[in-house]
Amino acid sequence: MDISGFLASPEGLALKAALALTAVDFLFGVYAALKDGTFALDVVAAFLRKHLVGRVFPIGTLLLIGYYSHSPEMSAAGLAAGAAYLAETAASVYGSINPPPPSVMAEKKPAEAVNPVPTD
């Protein structure tokens, strides 16, 4: 099992992109929360659990299985899931960089009601 071969493959590049974008989303999210004064340490654990364990790990598993079993179906499923995750996470990064104006936010429901922090 050659890990460098996997990392150079489309599957490996997709996994690296997902991990890199997760890190960028995390950093910009923390920055935005600190700037807004809404940072809470428990949200960091929830983010890591939701993104890394709930999304990136399953996508990476599909990509690894697809690459090492030479299954184009599994690779395609992993790449499609990775593309959807990248699109969603890129939108989150954009929202952290360019938040909506306060007038738009006043019209929306509180974030807790729309997207509650997961609890165990």
N, C-alpha and C positions, 0 to 999 in steps of 0.2 A: 504494500500500500504506500504509494508515493503521494505525500501531502502536497508537495510542490506542484505536482501535476494537477491536482484538484484545484489549488489556489490560482493556477494560471488558466483554468478552463472557464467557460461562461458561467458555470454553476458557482465556482469559487469566486469569480469576480462579482457575481450577484450577491453572494453572502458578504463579501468585504464591503460592498456598497451599502448593504442594509445595516451592517454594524457601524460604518462610518456615519451614515445619516442618522442613526439612532444617537450616536454621541453628539452630533451637531444639534439635534433636536433637544437633547438633554441640556446641553450648555446654554442654548438660546432660551429654553424654557425657564431654567434657573435664573438667568439674567433678567428675563421679563418679570418673573415673580419677585425678584429682589427689587427691581425698579418700581413695581407697583405696590410693594409692601405686603404681598400675599404669600410669601415663601413659607412653607411648612416642611419640616424635615420628614414627616411621615409620607408626604407626597412623593419624595424621592424613592422610597421603597416601593410605593405603589406604581410609579412610572417604570422602575426596573422590572418589577414583576409583570406588569402588563405588556411592556414592549419586548424585553429580552426573553422572558420565559413564555409569555403568551403568544408572541408573534415571531420574533427572530429565530428562536430555537426550533419551532415546528417547520419554519421555512428552510432553515439550515438542514434539518433532518431530511426533508424531501430532496433537497439539492444533493446532499451526501449520498443518499440511497440511489438517486438517479444517476449520479456520476459513477459510483463504484459497482452498481449492478448493470450498468450500460442500458438502463431503461429510459427510452426517450419520453415515455409517458410521465414518469416520475420527475424527470428533469423539467419537462414542460409545465407540470403542475407547480413545481418549486419556483420556476422562473416567473410564471404568471402570478403566483402569490407574492413573490418578491417585488414584482412591478406594481402590484396594488399597494403593497406596504410602502414602497418608495414614494408613490404618488400621495398617499395619505400623510406620510411623515414630512414630505416636502411642503405640503399645505400647512402643517403645524409649524414648521420652521418659519414659513412666510408670515403666519399669524403672530409669531413671537417678535419678528422683526418689524412688522407693519401692523400694529393692533388697530382695530376700528376706533373711531373717535368716541369720546365719552357719550355723546348724544345717542349714538347707535347702541352703545352698551346699556344705556338707561332703559331702552325699549325692550331689551331682551330679559328673559328670566335669569335669576341668579345662577351662576355656574354650578353651584351645589345641586340645584334641582335638575339641571340639564345633564350634567356629567359628574355624578357624585364620585368621591374618592373611594375606591374599593376597600372594603374592610374584610378581615378574615372571620 
